[in-house]
């Protein structure tokens, strides 16, 4: 018998949340940063390459 569960989190649950995403300039890290940002979470990104990191920040702000 399966049971259905629902999350108790709402959009406001993360209102003051901050996330640090490493490898956020591409791939899964970038998409994670993008999705968290859409939820209103303040995202700090980490990238090994400064220029690619800055490009990712620009894309995320658009």
N, C-alpha and C positions, 0 to 999 in steps of 0.2 A: 504494500500500500504506500503510495507516494504522498508526500505532504508538500504543500506549497509554502515557501517562506518569502517574506518581503523584507527589504532593507529599511531600517529606521532612519537612515540618513536622508536629509533633504538638501536642496541647493544651498541653504544657509548653513548647513553643518560645517562646511569648509570655508566659511566667509573669511576667517582670519588665518587660514592654513598657508603654510609655506612649504614648497617642495624643492628639493635639490635633485636634479636629474643629471647624472653623468652620461657622457656620450650623446648629449641632446642635439648635436648638430646634424645627425642623420639617423635614418632607420627607426628602430623601435624607440630609441630615446627621444628622437624628435617628435614622433607621433604621441608619445606619452606626455611630453611637455605641452604639445598642442591641445590635447584633450583635457589635461588638468587646467590649463589656462582658460579654456572654454567654460569650465566649471567655476571660475572665479578664484582659483588658487593662484597665489603669487609664486611664480616659477623662477628658480635660479638654475641656469644651465651650466654644465661643465663640459669643456671640449679641450682636446689636446692641441688643436690647431686654432690659434687666436682668430685668424681671418675667417675660417669656416664657422667658428663660434659666433662671430659678429654677424655673419650672413644669416645664420640660423635665427639669431635674435631679431634681425630685420624681418625675416619671413614670418616669425611668430607674432610680431606686432601688427602685421598687415591684416 
